[in-house]
Amino acid sequence: MSTTKAAGTSRNARDSEPKYLGVKLFAGQRAKVGQVLIRQRGTQFAAGSNVKEGGDNTLFALRDGVVRFSTKRKRNFNNRQRILKIIHVDPVSRVA
């Protein structure tokens, strides 16, 4: 018997699962401790105050607060400038 079919079959008809990357909380929204702010591959966004970067470059909140974005100029090792996007979580005072 033949190991391949007589009719043409596609051997690359599989698709990978979506990774659901991107910004999860935008500026002005409230973040809770441990809540994911950005899922990313690489470092398009950098961690600012009260934000930590996980092993897969995911940024998450270290404190409750309001999300804020900012930019900063960073000089690379080859003397080129890069505009770095930074995400912060500003803590809010609890007024009951």
KAVENKA-V405415 format. One record per residue. N is the residue number from 0. RES is the residue in one small letter. PHI is phi in whole degrees, 0 to 359 (none if undefined). Layout:
N,RES,PHI  N,RES,PHI
This chain:
0,m,none  1,s,283  2,t,274  3,t,245  4,k,285  5,a,290  6,a,282  7,g,291  8,t,238  9,s,269  10,r,260  11,n,238  12,a,269  13,r,262  14,d,228  15,s,280  16,e,289  17,p,292  18,k,263  19,y,55  20,l,276  21,g,128  22,v,281  23,k,262  24,l,234  25,f,259  26,a,301  27,g,92  28,q,275  29,r,274  30,a,243  31,k,257  32,v,300  33,g,83  34,q,286  35,v,288  36,l,262  37,i,217  38,r,253  39,q,211  40,r,250  41,g,86  42,t,237  43,q,291  44,f,242  45,a,252  46,a,278  47,g,256  48,s,288  49,n,61  50,v,229  51,k,233  52,e,257  53,g,276  54,g,295  55,d,259  56,n,68  57,t,286  58,l,258  59,f,223  60,a,277  61,l,263  62,r,219  63,d,289  64,g,169  65,v,252  66,v,283  67,r,219  68,f,250  69,s,212  70,t,234  71,k,211  72,r,277  73,k,234  74,r,265  75,n,283  76,f,295  77,n,265  78,n,72  79,r,277  80,q,263  81,r,229  82,i,272  83,l,263  84,k,266  85,i,240  86,i,245  87,h,237  88,v,238  89,d,273  90,p,294  91,v,250  92,s,284  93,r,276  94,v,246  95,a,284
